[in-house]
Amino acid sequence: MAVLIEAISVVVKADSIVRKYPGGWHQFQLDVRNQTLCADGELARVGFMSPHDVQSYVGFLESKGLIFQAQGSCIEIAVVDQQRGFAIPCEWADFGRIFIDSSQTQKISACRMKGSNQRIVSYPDGWEYEGSLSQDYHFILTENTDKELEYIRKEGGVAVFKHLPTGKIVYSGSPTIGLDNDVNDPVSLNEMVASNFLAHAYNTRNACFIEKLLADDILYTSQWVLDEMRGKDEFLSYLSAKFNTITKAGNAIFAELATYRGKHCLIIAQASKENPVATMLVKTTGSLISEIHMCEVPHYSECERLGIYP
């Protein structure tokens, strides 16, 4: 069988839920705060409409003992975009688009356990193609929100907007809307300082600027590389070699200060400042940089660029 994929979906191995989730499947169901849950016996899927909510839910699942990813590959949890598929490689599930009617006019995105030959799809209770995101899905870049959406009201956990280009009423469902944790975390001074120094290291191609700011067990990951990198010495060696390669090749690299959901980050561009290629997320523990993540998701287009290149 398979599960429906709409907007941004979090897909979890059902056997991991049964074996590891505190309270098992019953508690897992109770903990889902929206009405998007569906399951086919092998996979469970919960849908969201913003990357922020996806990150929060994945973090919640990890707090329950499930493992998201290791060495650049999904372990028990996968994040799947309705239009682009898996956010990072997934070896145990397949993503695709199929017609669900005989006249082949109703097409949906779906995910199923790898090796399954079933084409039957599991949907959330009450789901219908008519009026669904599968029928009419419109993605709006964060930077264009003010231009395209006019806020009207909030109904429970759903924000109601008018889509200005078309005049349609659209909805943004979020399990955190109206709850205390809907407020962005306070801007971290440590992360702001770390982002500035890290950007300066990239812009000058000199790793020495951040040597004293790195935690001994710093974690570096990239969504384009399978292996994680752990440790200050290993990361500095990697970064110095990378900078030397860029310099010898005569290439340019630019690190621009930015924010994502109120937190400091970097936008990395190659060749020119107008050619961004990745988002760099920075996490600090105390005053030291403990994690650096080179990402495609969140996409750089979702960040607020500050136009500052330290």
C-alpha positions as CSV (number, residue, x, y, z in Angstrom):
1,M,0.0,0.0,0.0
2,A,1.0,3.7,0.1
3,V,0.3,6.9,2.0
4,L,-0.8,10.2,0.6
5,I,1.8,13.0,0.4
6,E,0.6,16.6,0.4
7,A,2.4,19.8,1.2
8,I,5.4,18.7,3.3
9,S,4.9,15.3,4.9
10,V,6.7,13.5,7.7
11,V,6.7,9.8,7.0
12,V,7.6,7.3,9.7
13,K,8.2,3.5,9.7
14,A,5.2,1.9,11.4
15,D,7.2,-0.8,13.0
16,S,9.5,1.8,14.6
17,I,6.4,3.5,16.1
18,V,5.2,0.2,17.6
19,R,8.6,-0.8,18.9
20,K,10.0,2.4,20.2
21,Y,7.4,5.2,20.6
22,P,6.4,5.5,24.3
23,G,2.8,4.3,24.5
24,G,3.0,2.7,21.0
25,W,0.7,3.3,18.1
26,H,-2.2,4.5,20.3
27,Q,-0.2,7.3,21.9
28,F,1.4,8.2,18.5
29,Q,-2.1,8.8,17.2
30,L,-3.1,10.9,20.2
31,D,0.0,13.1,19.9
32,V,-0.7,14.1,16.3
33,R,-2.2,17.6,16.6
34,N,-3.8,17.9,13.1
35,Q,-6.1,15.8,11.0
36,T,-3.6,14.6,8.4
37,L,-2.6,11.3,9.8
38,C,-2.9,8.3,7.5
39,A,-1.2,4.9,7.6
40,D,-1.0,1.7,5.4
41,G,0.4,-0.7,8.0
42,E,4.0,-0.1,7.0
43,L,4.2,3.7,6.9
44,A,2.5,6.5,8.8
45,R,2.3,10.0,7.4
46,V,1.5,13.4,9.0
47,G,1.3,16.5,6.8
48,F,2.3,20.1,7.4
49,M,2.2,23.4,5.5
50,S,5.4,25.0,6.7
51,P,9.1,23.9,7.1
52,H,9.1,25.3,10.6
53,D,6.3,22.9,11.7
54,V,8.1,20.0,10.0
55,Q,11.3,20.8,11.9
56,S,9.4,21.0,15.2
57,Y,7.6,17.7,14.7
58,V,10.7,15.8,13.6
59,G,12.4,17.2,16.7
60,F,9.4,16.0,18.8
61,L,9.7,12.5,17.2
62,E,13.4,12.4,18.0
63,S,12.6,13.3,21.6
64,K,10.5,10.1,21.6
65,G,13.4,7.9,20.6
66,L,13.0,7.8,16.8
67,I,16.0,8.5,14.6
68,F,15.6,10.9,11.7
69,Q,18.9,10.6,9.7
70,A,22.5,9.4,9.9
71,Q,25.3,9.8,7.4
72,G,22.9,11.8,5.1
73,S,20.3,9.1,4.8
74,C,16.8,8.6,6.5
75,I,16.7,6.0,9.2
76,E,13.2,5.8,10.7
77,I,11.7,9.2,9.6
78,A,11.6,10.8,6.1
79,V,10.6,14.3,5.1
80,V,8.8,14.3,1.8
81,D,7.8,17.3,-0.3
82,Q,4.6,17.0,-2.4
83,Q,6.4,18.4,-5.5
84,R,10.1,17.5,-5.0
85,G,10.1,14.2,-3.1
86,F,12.5,13.3,-0.3
87,A,14.4,16.1,1.4
88,I,17.3,13.7,2.0
89,P,17.9,10.2,0.4
90,C,15.7,7.5,1.7
91,E,16.6,3.8,1.0
92,W,13.5,2.2,2.5
93,A,10.7,4.1,0.7
94,D,9.7,5.2,-2.8
95,F,8.0,8.4,-3.8
96,G,5.9,8.9,-6.9
97,R,2.8,10.4,-8.5
98,I,-0.2,8.3,-9.5
99,F,-3.7,8.7,-10.9
100,I,-6.4,7.6,-8.6
101,D,-9.4,7.6,-11.0
102,S,-10.1,5.6,-14.2
103,S,-10.2,8.7,-16.4
104,Q,-6.7,9.8,-15.1
105,T,-7.7,13.3,-14.2
106,Q,-7.0,13.1,-10.5
107,K,-3.2,12.8,-9.7
108,I,-1.7,12.6,-6.3
109,S,1.8,12.2,-4.7
110,A,2.3,9.1,-2.6
111,C,4.9,7.2,-0.7
112,R,5.2,3.5,-0.1
113,M,7.6,1.1,1.5
114,K,10.3,0.0,-1.0
115,G,9.5,-3.3,-2.7
116,S,5.8,-3.0,-2.3
117,N,3.7,-3.6,-5.4
118,Q,0.4,-2.3,-4.0
119,R,-1.1,0.8,-5.6
120,I,-3.9,1.3,-3.0
121,V,-3.4,4.6,-1.2
122,S,-4.3,5.4,2.4
123,Y,-5.8,8.8,3.0
124,P,-6.6,10.8,6.2
125,D,-10.2,10.4,7.4
126,G,-12.6,12.5,5.4
127,W,-10.1,13.4,2.7
128,E,-11.5,14.0,-0.8
129,Y,-9.6,15.0,-4.0
130,E,-12.0,17.8,-4.7
131,G,-10.7,20.9,-2.9
132,S,-7.5,19.1,-1.7
133,L,-3.9,20.3,-2.0
134,S,-3.4,17.5,-4.6
135,Q,-6.0,19.2,-6.8
136,D,-4.8,22.8,-6.3
137,Y,-1.4,23.3,-4.6
138,H,0.2,26.7,-4.6
139,F,3.6,27.2,-3.1
140,I,4.4,30.7,-1.9
141,L,8.0,31.8,-1.1
142,T,8.4,33.3,2.3
143,E,9.8,36.5,0.8
144,N,6.6,36.9,-1.3
145,T,4.1,36.3,1.5
146,D,3.3,39.9,2.1
147,K,2.8,40.5,-1.6
148,E,0.6,37.5,-2.3
149,L,-1.4,36.9,1.0
150,E,-3.7,39.1,3.0
151,Y,-4.4,37.8,6.5
152,I,-8.1,37.6,7.3
153,R,-8.6,35.7,10.5
154,K,-7.7,32.6,12.5
155,E,-10.0,29.7,13.0
156,G,-8.7,27.4,15.7
157,G,-5.4,26.1,14.4
158,V,-5.9,27.4,10.8
159,A,-4.9,30.8,9.5
160,V,-7.2,32.1,6.7
161,F,-5.7,34.3,4.0
162,K,-6.8,35.9,0.7
163,H,-4.5,35.0,-2.2
164,L,-4.3,38.4,-3.9
165,P,-3.3,37.3,-7.4
166,T,-6.3,35.1,-7.7
167,G,-8.7,36.4,-5.1
168,K,-9.1,32.9,-3.6
169,I,-9.4,32.1,0.1
170,V,-6.5,29.9,1.2
171,Y,-5.7,28.3,4.4
172,S,-2.4,27.6,6.3
173,G,-2.8,24.9,8.8
174,S,-0.3,24.7,11.7
175,P,-0.5,22.5,14.8
176,T,1.3,25.3,16.7
177,I,-1.0,28.2,15.8
178,G,-2.6,29.6,18.9
179,L,-0.3,27.7,21.3
180,D,2.3,29.2,23.5
181,N,5.1,27.7,21.5
182,D,4.0,29.5,18.3
183,V,6.3,32.3,19.3
184,N,9.7,32.2,17.7
185,D,12.6,31.5,20.0
186,P,14.4,34.6,21.1
187,V,17.3,35.7,18.8
188,S,20.5,34.1,20.2
189,L,23.3,36.5,20.6
190,N,25.8,33.6,20.6
191,E,24.4,32.4,17.2
192,M,24.5,35.9,15.8
193,V,28.2,36.3,16.8
194,A,29.0,32.7,15.5
195,S,27.3,33.4,12.2
196,N,29.3,36.6,11.7
197,F,32.6,34.9,12.3
198,L,31.7,31.9,10.2
199,A,30.7,34.2,7.3
200,H,34.0,36.1,7.6
201,A,35.9,32.8,7.5
202,Y,34.1,31.8,4.3
203,N,34.4,35.3,2.7
204,T,38.1,35.5,3.4
205,R,38.7,31.7,2.9
206,N,40.5,31.6,6.2
207,A,39.5,28.9,8.8
208,C,41.6,30.5,11.5
209,F,38.9,33.0,12.3
210,I,36.6,30.4,13.8
211,E,39.1,28.0,15.3
212,K,38.6,29.2,18.9
213,L,34.8,29.3,18.4
214,L,34.4,25.6,17.5
215,A,33.3,23.0,20.1
216,D,35.7,20.0,20.3
217,D,32.9,17.7,19.2
218,I,31.3,20.0,16.6
219,L,29.0,18.2,14.1
220,Y,29.0,19.2,10.4
221,T,26.5,17.8,8.0
222,S,25.6,18.4,4.4
223,Q,22.5,17.3,2.6
224,W,24.6,16.6,-0.5
225,V,27.1,14.4,1.4
226,L,26.3,11.1,3.0
227,D,28.8,11.1,5.8
228,E,28.5,13.2,8.9
229,M,31.7,14.9,10.2
230,R,32.4,15.1,13.9
231,G,35.2,16.8,15.7
232,K,37.0,20.2,15.6
233,D,40.3,19.0,14.0
234,E,38.5,17.0,11.3
235,F,36.2,20.0,10.4
236,L,39.1,22.5,10.4
237,S,41.1,20.2,8.1
238,Y,38.2,19.8,5.8
239,L,37.4,23.5,5.7
240,S,41.0,24.5,5.1
241,A,41.3,22.0,2.2
242,K,38.0,23.3,0.8
243,F,39.2,26.9,0.9
244,N,42.5,26.0,-0.7
245,T,40.7,24.2,-3.6
246,I,38.5,27.2,-4.2
247,T,41.4,29.6,-4.2
248,K,43.6,27.5,-6.5
249,A,40.6,27.1,-8.9
250,G,40.1,30.9,-9.0
251,N,36.5,30.4,-7.9
252,A,34.5,32.8,-5.7
253,I,32.4,32.0,-2.7
254,F,30.2,34.3,-0.7
255,A,28.6,34.0,2.7
256,E,25.7,36.4,3.4
257,L,24.1,36.9,6.8
258,A,20.4,35.9,6.9
259,T,17.7,34.8,9.2
260,Y,15.3,31.9,9.1
261,R,12.3,31.9,11.4
262,G,14.0,34.5,13.6
263,K,17.2,32.6,13.9
264,H,20.5,33.6,12.4
265,C,21.9,31.6,9.4
266,L,24.0,32.1,6.3
267,I,23.3,32.0,2.6
268,I,26.2,30.5,0.6
269,A,26.6,31.6,-3.0
270,Q,29.1,30.5,-5.7
271,A,30.6,32.5,-8.5
272,S,28.6,35.6,-7.7
273,K,26.4,36.9,-4.9
274,E,23.4,36.5,-7.2
275,N,23.9,32.7,-7.4
276,P,22.9,31.3,-4.0
277,V,23.3,27.5,-3.7
278,A,22.6,26.6,0.0
279,T,21.5,27.6,3.4
280,M,23.9,27.1,6.3
281,L,22.3,26.6,9.8
282,V,24.4,27.3,12.8
283,K,23.8,26.0,16.4
284,T,25.7,27.1,19.5
285,T,26.1,25.5,22.9
286,G,27.1,28.3,25.2
287,S,29.5,30.5,23.3
288,L,30.8,27.7,21.0
289,I,29.6,26.5,17.6
290,S,28.4,22.9,18.2
291,E,26.6,22.2,14.9
292,I,26.9,23.5,11.3
293,H,24.4,22.1,8.7
294,M,24.7,22.8,4.9
295,C,21.1,22.5,3.7
296,E,18.8,22.5,0.7
297,V,15.9,22.4,3.1
298,P,15.2,25.0,4.4
299,H,15.7,26.5,1.0
300,Y,17.6,29.8,0.8
301,S,14.6,31.4,-0.8
302,E,12.7,30.9,2.5
303,C,15.3,33.0,4.4
304,E,15.4,36.7,4.9
305,R,18.6,37.9,3.3
306,L,20.3,40.8,5.0
307,G,22.7,41.8,2.3
308,I,25.7,41.8,4.7
309,Y,28.9,39.9,3.9
310,P,31.2,40.2,6.9
